[in-house]
Amino acid sequence: MLGNPAIKAQIYGKKSCPWTGRAITLLEKHKVDFDYINLEDYENEKYIVRLSSDTKQATVPYVYLRGKFVGGFNA
């Protein structure tokens, strides 16, 4: 399951992406607990195709709040 409703927020992103960094900073600023899944790690690459397919979004980050996909950083 990509979006876990038991977790306040999840970010699927890449450390090399400035938008992923901004999303992380925003959640930290508002003291929101979140899980970060680095899509550049070999064991997490398997999520990339499914994220793109399920969300119809081709760019990182993928932000989920309480298991619901809300979009990227600008969302």
C-alpha positions in Angstrom: 0.0 0.0 0.0 1.5 3.3 -1.1 -0.6 5.6 1.1 -0.9 4.4 4.7 -3.8 6.0 6.6 -2.2 5.1 9.9 0.7 7.6 9.1 0.0 11.3 9.2 2.1 12.0 6.1 4.3 10.1 3.6 6.7 11.6 1.1 8.0 9.5 -1.8 10.8 11.5 -3.3 14.4 11.8 -4.3 17.2 13.5 -2.2 18.5 15.0 -5.5 15.2 16.8 -6.0 14.8 20.3 -4.6 11.0 20.0 -4.5 11.3 16.9 -2.3 13.5 18.9 0.1 11.0 21.7 0.2 8.2 19.3 1.0 10.2 17.8 3.8 11.1 21.2 5.2 7.4 22.3 5.0 6.3 19.3 7.1 9.1 19.7 9.6 8.3 23.4 9.9 4.7 22.5 10.8 5.8 19.7 13.1 4.0 17.0 11.1 5.3 13.5 11.6 6.0 11.9 8.3 7.8 8.9 6.7 10.2 9.6 3.9 10.8 7.0 1.2 13.8 7.8 -1.0 13.1 6.6 -4.5 16.8 6.7 -5.3 17.4 3.8 -2.9 17.6 0.5 -4.8 15.0 -1.2 -2.6 12.5 1.6 -3.2 12.8 1.9 -7.0 10.0 -0.6 -7.3 7.5 2.1 -6.3 8.3 4.5 -9.1 6.2 2.9 -11.9 3.2 2.3 -9.5 3.3 5.8 -8.1 3.3 7.3 -11.6 0.5 5.0 -12.7 -1.7 5.4 -9.7 -1.3 9.2 -9.3 -1.0 10.2 -13.0 1.9 12.3 -11.9 5.4 11.9 -13.4 7.4 14.0 -11.0 8.5 13.8 -7.4 7.6 14.3 -4.6 4.5 12.3 -4.2 2.8 13.5 -1.0 0.3 11.4 0.9 -1.7 12.7 3.9 -3.5 10.1 6.0 -3.2 7.7 3.1 -4.6 10.0 0.5 -2.5 11.2 -2.4 -2.6 15.0 -2.4 0.0 15.8 -5.1 3.5 17.2 -5.2 5.0 20.1 -3.3 2.7 22.7 -4.6 -0.4 20.8 -3.5 
